[in-house]
Amino acid sequence: MKRIVLMIIPALIYGMVFTSCSGGGSRTSTAEIGFVPADSLIINIDKYVNTKIETEGIIAHVCGVDGKKMKLMSDGKEVIVVIPHDTASFDYSLNRKRIKVYGLVKEERIDKSYIDEKEEKKVLLCHVDQTPCKDINWVNAKIEAGVADSLSKKDTDGLRMKMEKQGKGYLSIVSIICEKYEEIEGGLSD
């Protein structure tokens, strides 16, 4: 009997420690799933948020301001934002290359009020993650050319149409916090 009690006490302590660290049973650890096709990731984002996956696509754009984000296009022409997990910048030579990327999946949601606000303020949006564009030189050039307002309207109208098409009341901005990537064959320059 004494031996059973001695075995139960450490088990109870172990359970209390790990339950409290895990937020009372909520999932705080990150699951690793393996390879997920990019289009499947986007369609089933609820299934993959806060998991580590590997996917692939073509880099359509590396941010010209600081190289801190890339626009990965799925085979179905959907966008996944790729962000470095540290302070590194992505190399601009990745443009038009097909890469395999591994990292943590995140989702940001854009709703109608966000779109309305950006339209009212005539904000030029980043075509990678739909946040206000940080490329001040590009923004100023568009203002000076007299096309900033029409570009802003085109962006917000596009977001509204996409939201309406999806019928969810929000748009998902899917991103991967990239831990590693590799160039693979099949890019636009191959």
NUSESE-502609 format. One record per residue (C-alpha): residue number from 1; x, y, z; residue in three letters. Coordinates in nm, 4 decimals, padded with zeros to 6 digits. Layout:
N
+-----+----------+----------+----------+------+
: pos :        X :        Y :        Z : code :
+-----+----------+----------+----------+------+
: NUM :        X :        Y :        Z :  ALA :
...
+-----+----------+----------+----------+------+
# end
This chain:
190
+-----+----------+----------+----------+------+
: pos :        X :        Y :        Z : code :
+-----+----------+----------+----------+------+
:   1 :  00.0000 :  00.0000 :  00.0000 :  MET :
:   2 :  00.2830 :  00.2356 :  00.0892 :  LYS :
:   3 :  00.4425 :  00.1690 : -00.2513 :  ARG :
:   4 :  00.1142 :  00.2531 : -00.4350 :  ILE :
:   5 :  00.0803 :  00.5843 : -00.2474 :  VAL :
:   6 :  00.4412 :  00.6728 : -00.3299 :  LEU :
:   7 :  00.3708 :  00.6058 : -00.6987 :  MET :
:   8 :  00.0446 :  00.8047 : -00.6998 :  ILE :
:   9 :  00.1894 :  01.1209 : -00.5415 :  ILE :
:  10 :  00.4523 :  01.1815 : -00.8141 :  PRO :
:  11 :  00.1879 :  01.1078 : -01.0792 :  ALA :
:  12 : -00.0459 :  01.3677 : -00.9262 :  LEU :
:  13 :  00.2319 :  01.6261 : -00.9034 :  ILE :
:  14 :  00.3329 :  01.5515 : -01.2645 :  TYR :
:  15 : -00.0284 :  01.5959 : -01.3754 :  GLY :
:  16 : -00.0693 :  01.9262 : -01.1883 :  MET :
:  17 :  00.2540 :  02.0705 : -01.3235 :  VAL :
:  18 :  00.1835 :  01.9814 : -01.6842 :  PHE :
:  19 : -00.1827 :  02.0760 : -01.6709 :  THR :
:  20 : -00.0985 :  02.4207 : -01.5376 :  SER :
:  21 :  00.1762 :  02.4665 : -01.7979 :  CYS :
:  22 : -00.0605 :  02.3716 : -02.0754 :  SER :
:  23 : -00.3276 :  02.6207 : -01.9748 :  GLY :
:  24 : -00.5602 :  02.3713 : -01.8132 :  GLY :
:  25 : -00.5709 :  02.1373 : -02.1072 :  GLY :
:  26 : -00.5705 :  02.3822 : -02.3997 :  SER :
:  27 : -00.3331 :  02.3052 : -02.6816 :  ARG :
:  28 : -00.0169 :  02.5102 : -02.6324 :  THR :
:  29 :  00.2339 :  02.2728 : -02.7827 :  SER :
:  30 :  00.2872 :  02.2797 : -03.1549 :  THR :
:  31 :  00.1953 :  01.9715 : -03.3514 :  ALA :
:  32 :  00.4065 :  01.8715 : -03.6486 :  GLU :
:  33 :  00.2013 :  01.7451 : -03.9379 :  ILE :
:  34 :  00.4402 :  01.6969 : -04.2300 :  GLY :
:  35 :  00.3776 :  01.7952 : -04.5920 :  PHE :
:  36 :  00.0512 :  01.9730 : -04.6759 :  VAL :
:  37 : -00.0241 :  02.0976 : -05.0287 :  PRO :
:  38 : -00.0477 :  02.4793 : -05.0204 :  ALA :
:  39 : -00.4031 :  02.4897 : -05.1577 :  ASP :
:  40 : -00.5171 :  02.2364 : -04.8962 :  SER :
:  41 : -00.3546 :  02.4480 : -04.6246 :  LEU :
:  42 : -00.5505 :  02.7538 : -04.7346 :  ILE :
:  43 : -00.8825 :  02.5725 : -04.7732 :  ILE :
:  44 : -00.8467 :  02.3942 : -04.4368 :  ASN :
:  45 : -00.6696 :  02.6691 : -04.2409 :  ILE :
:  46 : -00.8684 :  02.5986 : -03.9217 :  ASP :
:  47 : -00.7119 :  02.2527 : -03.9126 :  LYS :
:  48 : -00.3540 :  02.3801 : -03.9431 :  TYR :
:  49 : -00.3272 :  02.6997 : -03.7344 :  VAL :
:  50 : -00.0450 :  02.6673 : -03.4777 :  ASN :
:  51 :  00.0939 :  02.3537 : -03.6385 :  THR :
:  52 :  00.4277 :  02.3081 : -03.8072 :  LYS :
:  53 :  00.3989 :  02.1964 : -04.1653 :  ILE :
:  54 :  00.5946 :  02.1766 : -04.4859 :  GLU :
:  55 :  00.4483 :  02.3073 : -04.8096 :  THR :
:  56 :  00.5670 :  02.4411 : -05.1413 :  GLU :
:  57 :  00.4899 :  02.7017 : -05.4024 :  GLY :
:  58 :  00.6408 :  02.9692 : -05.6215 :  ILE :
:  59 :  00.7710 :  03.2910 : -05.4708 :  ILE :
:  60 :  00.5853 :  03.5669 : -05.6529 :  ALA :
:  61 :  00.7436 :  03.8503 : -05.4544 :  HIS :
:  62 :  01.0065 :  03.9222 : -05.1907 :  VAL :
:  63 :  00.9373 :  04.2464 : -05.0011 :  CYS :
:  64 :  01.1548 :  04.5177 : -05.1523 :  GLY :
:  65 :  01.1641 :  04.7225 : -04.8332 :  VAL :
:  66 :  01.3415 :  04.4836 : -04.6003 :  ASP :
:  67 :  01.3044 :  04.1287 : -04.7352 :  GLY :
:  68 :  01.1051 :  04.0316 : -04.4250 :  LYS :
:  69 :  00.8176 :  03.8688 : -04.6103 :  LYS :
:  70 :  00.7575 :  03.6722 : -04.9255 :  MET :
:  71 :  00.4464 :  03.6001 : -05.1266 :  LYS :
:  72 :  00.4253 :  03.2266 : -05.1915 :  LEU :
:  73 :  00.1751 :  03.1363 : -05.4638 :  MET :
:  74 :  00.0047 :  02.8009 : -05.4441 :  SER :
:  75 : -00.0580 :  02.5986 : -05.7595 :  ASP :
:  76 : -00.4165 :  02.7306 : -05.7418 :  GLY :
:  77 : -00.2864 :  03.0924 : -05.7354 :  LYS :
:  78 : -00.3689 :  03.1539 : -05.3696 :  GLU :
:  79 : -00.1282 :  03.3484 : -05.1456 :  VAL :
:  80 :  00.0605 :  03.2362 : -04.8365 :  ILE :
:  81 :  00.2738 :  03.4930 : -04.6555 :  VAL :
:  82 :  00.6175 :  03.3607 : -04.5577 :  VAL :
:  83 :  00.7892 :  03.5405 : -04.2686 :  ILE :
:  84 :  01.1335 :  03.4569 : -04.1222 :  PRO :
:  85 :  01.1269 :  03.3213 : -03.7664 :  HIS :
:  86 :  01.4251 :  03.5372 : -03.6725 :  ASP :
:  87 :  01.5743 :  03.8688 : -03.7817 :  THR :
:  88 :  01.6984 :  03.7337 : -04.1146 :  ALA :
:  89 :  01.5828 :  03.8706 : -04.4482 :  SER :
:  90 :  01.4955 :  03.6639 : -04.7526 :  PHE :
:  91 :  01.7205 :  03.6891 : -05.0563 :  ASP :
:  92 :  01.5644 :  03.8662 : -05.3546 :  TYR :
:  93 :  01.6985 :  03.5930 : -05.5838 :  SER :
:  94 :  01.4123 :  03.3718 : -05.4560 :  LEU :
:  95 :  01.1682 :  03.5645 : -05.6787 :  ASN :
:  96 :  01.0097 :  03.3265 : -05.9328 :  ARG :
:  97 :  01.1676 :  03.0228 : -05.7651 :  LYS :
:  98 :  00.9763 :  02.7208 : -05.6401 :  ARG :
:  99 :  01.0564 :  02.6556 : -05.2765 :  ILE :
: 100 :  00.9661 :  02.4088 : -05.0075 :  LYS :
: 101 :  00.9089 :  02.5898 : -04.6778 :  VAL :
: 102 :  00.8829 :  02.4511 : -04.3242 :  TYR :
: 103 :  00.7413 :  02.6436 : -04.0312 :  GLY :
: 104 :  00.4566 :  02.7416 : -03.8014 :  LEU :
: 105 :  00.1181 :  02.8206 : -03.9584 :  VAL :
: 106 : -00.0649 :  03.1368 : -03.8494 :  LYS :
: 107 : -00.3837 :  03.3082 : -03.9617 :  GLU :
: 108 : -00.4892 :  03.6716 : -03.9504 :  GLU :
: 109 : -00.8446 :  03.7666 : -04.0377 :  ARG :
: 110 : -00.9524 :  04.0754 : -04.2266 :  ILE :
: 111 : -01.3131 :  04.1789 : -04.1749 :  ASP :
: 112 : -01.5416 :  04.4359 : -04.3370 :  LYS :
: 113 : -01.4552 :  04.7092 : -04.0856 :  SER :
: 114 : -01.0823 :  04.6736 : -04.1687 :  TYR :
: 115 : -01.1560 :  04.7067 : -04.5397 :  ILE :
: 116 : -01.3917 :  05.0029 : -04.4818 :  ASP :
: 117 : -01.1262 :  05.1821 : -04.2750 :  GLU :
: 118 : -00.8540 :  05.1299 : -04.5368 :  LYS :
: 119 : -01.0882 :  05.2465 : -04.8119 :  GLU :
: 120 : -01.1889 :  05.5590 : -04.6190 :  GLU :
: 121 : -00.8260 :  05.6505 : -04.5512 :  LYS :
: 122 : -00.7280 :  05.5563 : -04.9097 :  LYS :
: 123 : -00.4447 :  05.3362 : -04.7859 :  VAL :
: 124 : -00.2243 :  05.1575 : -05.0353 :  LEU :
: 125 : -00.2072 :  04.7968 : -04.9215 :  LEU :
: 126 :  00.0790 :  04.5519 : -04.9419 :  CYS :
: 127 : -00.0186 :  04.2871 : -05.1946 :  HIS :
: 128 :  00.1510 :  04.0217 : -04.9811 :  VAL :
: 129 : -00.0337 :  04.0522 : -04.6488 :  ASP :
: 130 : -00.2888 :  04.3343 : -04.7031 :  GLN :
: 131 : -00.1327 :  04.5611 : -04.4374 :  THR :
: 132 : -00.0468 :  04.9245 : -04.5215 :  PRO :
: 133 :  00.2475 :  04.9299 : -04.7636 :  CYS :
: 134 :  00.5794 :  05.0203 : -04.6000 :  LYS :
: 135 :  00.7496 :  05.1137 : -04.9267 :  ASP :
: 136 :  00.7294 :  05.4907 : -04.8798 :  ILE :
: 137 :  00.9072 :  05.5603 : -05.2106 :  ASN :
: 138 :  00.6549 :  05.3489 : -05.4034 :  TRP :
: 139 :  00.3590 :  05.5005 : -05.2140 :  VAL :
: 140 :  00.4843 :  05.8565 : -05.2753 :  ASN :
: 141 :  00.5408 :  05.7801 : -05.6446 :  ALA :
: 142 :  00.1801 :  05.6595 : -05.6766 :  LYS :
: 143 :  00.0512 :  05.9704 : -05.4975 :  ILE :
: 144 :  00.2583 :  06.1993 : -05.7224 :  GLU :
: 145 :  00.1375 :  06.0135 : -06.0321 :  ALA :
: 146 : -00.2224 :  06.0683 : -05.9194 :  GLY :
: 147 : -00.3082 :  05.6972 : -05.9128 :  VAL :
: 148 : -00.2920 :  05.6218 : -05.5382 :  ALA :
: 149 : -00.6645 :  05.6674 : -05.4759 :  ASP :
: 150 : -00.7671 :  05.4437 : -05.7654 :  SER :
: 151 : -00.5149 :  05.1754 : -05.6606 :  LEU :
: 152 : -00.6463 :  05.1863 : -05.3041 :  SER :
: 153 : -01.0045 :  05.1530 : -05.4287 :  LYS :
: 154 : -00.9071 :  04.8626 : -05.6550 :  LYS :
: 155 : -00.7410 :  04.6832 : -05.3599 :  ASP :
: 156 : -01.0342 :  04.7292 : -05.1206 :  THR :
: 157 : -01.2885 :  04.6341 : -05.3891 :  ASP :
: 158 : -01.0855 :  04.3195 : -05.4575 :  GLY :
: 159 : -01.0827 :  04.2276 : -05.0894 :  LEU :
: 160 : -01.4599 :  04.2788 : -05.0675 :  ARG :
: 161 : -01.5213 :  04.0623 : -05.3744 :  MET :
: 162 : -01.2995 :  03.7859 : -05.2407 :  LYS :
: 163 : -01.4719 :  03.7989 : -04.9001 :  MET :
: 164 : -01.8137 :  03.7851 : -05.0666 :  GLU :
: 165 : -01.7037 :  03.4909 : -05.2821 :  LYS :
: 166 : -01.5834 :  03.2989 : -04.9749 :  GLN :
: 167 : -01.9029 :  03.3814 : -04.7843 :  GLY :
: 168 : -01.7358 :  03.3835 : -04.4422 :  LYS :
: 169 : -01.7597 :  03.7492 : -04.3363 :  GLY :
: 170 : -01.3801 :  03.7673 : -04.3195 :  TYR :
: 171 : -01.0720 :  03.6873 : -04.5246 :  LEU :
: 172 : -00.7966 :  03.4630 : -04.3966 :  SER :
: 173 : -00.4407 :  03.5797 : -04.4409 :  ILE :
: 174 : -00.2451 :  03.2556 : -04.4100 :  VAL :
: 175 :  00.1183 :  03.2819 : -04.3100 :  SER :
: 176 :  00.4064 :  03.0532 : -04.2267 :  ILE :
: 177 :  00.6730 :  03.1593 : -03.9831 :  ILE :
: 178 :  00.9590 :  03.0051 : -04.1761 :  CYS :
: 179 :  01.2186 :  02.8008 : -03.9919 :  GLU :
: 180 :  01.3799 :  02.6649 : -04.3064 :  LYS :
: 181 :  01.3301 :  02.6551 : -04.6804 :  TYR :
: 182 :  01.4929 :  02.5103 : -04.9863 :  GLU :
: 183 :  01.4740 :  02.5889 : -05.3520 :  GLU :
: 184 :  01.3324 :  02.3040 : -05.5581 :  ILE :
: 185 :  01.2871 :  02.2519 : -05.9317 :  GLU :
: 186 :  00.9843 :  02.3899 : -06.1066 :  GLY :
: 187 :  01.0224 :  02.7667 : -06.0622 :  GLY :
: 188 :  00.9270 :  03.0161 : -06.3298 :  LEU :
: 189 :  01.2861 :  03.0489 : -06.4439 :  SER :
: 190 :  01.3432 :  02.6734 : -06.4864 :  ASP :
+-----+----------+----------+----------+------+
# end
